[in-house]
Amino acid sequence: MSHDPSDPIEEFDQVTFELASGDQVKVGIGVFWCKRYEYDPTQGQKPFQYFAIRFYTNENNHSRRLKQFHQLQSNKDFERRHSGKILAWLVDHANSRECFDHDNTDDFLELFESVLDKIHAEDEDMIEHLERLPSFTVPAAFDRVDDSIFTDQSDPEID
């Protein structure tokens, strides 16, 4: 693969592989036009494009034609900046024998969702996130408050 996984995908790319059942799966990553039902021209809305991952298969289909069965939209279901890592995983998965571990598309989607979670979790840990936050300063008046009025330490009736 000539694409650097750390760079987001700018163009359209696709990966095709076969499941253990013999059904084919094609995964397309890129910019897609919206479907007719996603906008209303009578309201003045125009067709638009968006970045997504679309899954196609011929499972439960008596012909060899592929039909869309799932879609993940950028900035809603995944971060676009991770699209290079996602494509790299898909290519590795399709070229390995692991794709034959899936009996159906639901098995593949389950694995794919766990991979997405892992990619997002590896993105940035909490320490790095906190280091980028602005520093917190303690106001000078904070240390000058007499907290003995809030405790019962000076109450002689307790002894």
N, C-alpha and C positions, 0 to 999 in steps of 0.2 A: 504494500500500500504506500503510495507516495504522499499521502496527507499526514501532516503533523497532528497527532491526537490532541495536543494542547491548544490548537487553533480551532475556533468554531468553523463550521461548514458554511460556505457562502453560496455554493452551487448545489445542484441536486445530485444525490448519490443514492445507490440502491444496492441491496444485498439479497441474494436468492439462495435458498437451501431447501432440503427435503427433510421431512419428519420421518420417524420410524414407520409410520403408517403408509408412507409413499406420497402423502399430500405435500404440495409445495407451499412454501411461505416466501413472500417477497416483502422486504421492508424498505420503504423509500424515505429518505431524510432530505428535506429541502423546503423550498417555497412552493406552496400550492395555492391555486385559486379556490375561493370558497365555493361551496355547493349552492345550487339555486335556492334551496330552502333557507339558507343562512342570511339572506338579505331580501328586502322587499322593494322592488323597483317602483311600485305604486306609491311608496312613501318617499321616493326620491333617493333611495339608497342605491349605491353602485356596487358592483362586484369588487371584492378586495382580495389581497393576497396575504398569506400568513405562513410562518415557518412551523413545520410540524413533522412528526414521524407517523407515517401511515403503514398499516399492516394489511397485506392482502394474502388470501389463501384460496385453494380450491377444495378445502375440506367441506364435507357435507354438500358437495356440488357434483352433479352427475356429469358435468362437462369438465374439460381441463381449463376452463376460463377461471381467472383469478377474480375474486371480489373482495372489496374492502370489508374488514371485520373489526378494525380498531384504529383509533387515532389518538395521538398525544400532541397537544398544542404547546408551543414554546411559551414560556413565562406563565403558563397555567399548570402544566403537568411536569415540565422539566425546564431547566435553564439552558438557553441556547448556547451559552459559552461552553457547555459540556458536550455539544454535538460531536465534536471531534473524537472525544473519548468513547462516546456511545458507538460511533461508526467503527472505531478500532475494535471494540469488543465484538460487534456484530460480525465483522470480517473474520476475526479469529474464531468465533463460534461457528460460523458457516464453513470455515476451512478445516475444522476439527471434527472428530467423530461425535462430539457432544450433541450435535443437532439431532442425532439419531436416538438420543435418550428421551426425546419428547414423543409421547404417543399422540398428542393432539395439540392444537394451537393454544389451548388454555394452559397446558403445562409449560409451553414456551413463554407465554405472557407472564406467568408466575415468576419464572426465572428472570425474565427481563426486568420486571418491576423490582426484584431484589437487587439486581445489578444497578439500576437507576438509583435506588436508595443508597447503595454503597458508594457510587460515584459522588452523589451529593454529600454524603457524610465525610468523605475524604477531602472534600473541597476546602474546608477551612475548619480548624478546630476552635473551640471556644477561647482558648488562650490567645491565639492570633487575633481573633475578633476583638477581645478585650484590649489587647495592646494597641489596636488602631483607634479605640475610643479616646475622646479628649480626657485629659487627666482630671481627677476629682480633687478639689481643694476643700479643706475644712475651714469654715468661716471662723474668724478670730473669736467671735462671741460664743462659739460652741463650748470652749473650754472654761468659760467664765461663769457658767450657770451652776449655782449651788444646788446640787441634787439631794442634799440632806432633807429638804422640805418634802421630797417625794418618797422618802423612806421612813421607817419607824425606828431608826437607829437611835434617835435622840429622845425617844419617848420613855420617861422613867417608870411608867406604870407597867411596862412589859416585864421588867426584871422581877 
